[in-house]
Amino acid sequence: MSAESGDRASGKEKTPAVQVIDLTKVYGPVTALDSISFTLERGAALLVLGPNGSGKSTLIKILCGLLGYRAPGTVRVLGYEPRSQRAKLFEHARAAFEDHGFIDAATGWEHLELFANLRGLDPLAQLEAASSAFGLGSFLGRRTGDYSSGMKRKLALAQAFMGRPELIMLDEPFVALDRASRNLLIEMLSEERKRGTTLIISSHILVGLESIATDVMIMTEGKLRAREKVGLTAGGLEETYRKVLEEN
């Protein structure tokens, strides 16, 4: 264990990274999440698997405080209620979503500088690190409205790794990435695991994540169908995922 990982581990609070109890989210007649409950310990890497429409993105957005949820459900992330304490939560957490929400007229540099300032980070140090990630350097002076979907995804991911957070949450991170960028992201996630960072990654494909994940949740139609420790799944994670999809 590195000195940095040891320092982080010694300072951990006793609360889990995530605690979700009886979480339900309804959009009109559609139940997007149906009585979901789970706990994730700090330093774990949770892979949330499921087909499109299974509720993965809704779950991540609730964990980030972007969506509310129905009482009496309970959600705590790093000890915070994410909807009412989102600012405090994101002093310690980062996230990247499939819908990035960038301002078209602003450059990549401006987005990263604003993000660094909002999080109390040294903008220059963070910008230098981000500019080398995913080959972003030559694109950061351009308006994000001119970015391809792949470049927007890379910029969002660069923001998610800024400032050595305690928790990183990624929603479908491999969408629009080329193979080299996917491999780089796997390497970056592996390094974060070594540092003791808690990871939550939603995806409908595995793409090498089995080597990083400690835990897996499989969802379909808003329901939690399986929760396993990676390495204890009979026949491997891919086989478990296939069986769950066939049965549901």
Secondary structure, 3 states (H helix, E strand, C coil): CCHHHHHHHHCCCCCCCEEEEEEEEEECCEEEEEEEEEEECCCCEEEEECCCCCCHHHHHHHHCCCCCCCCCCEEEECCECCCCCHHHHCCCEEEECCCCCCCCCCEHHHHHHHHHHHCCCCHHHHHHHHHHHHHCHHHCCCEHHHCCHHHHHHHHHHHHCCCCCCEEEEECCCCCCCHHHHHHHHHHHHHHHHHCCEEEEEECCCCCHHHCCCEEEEEECCEEEEEEECCCCCCCHHHHHHHHHHHC
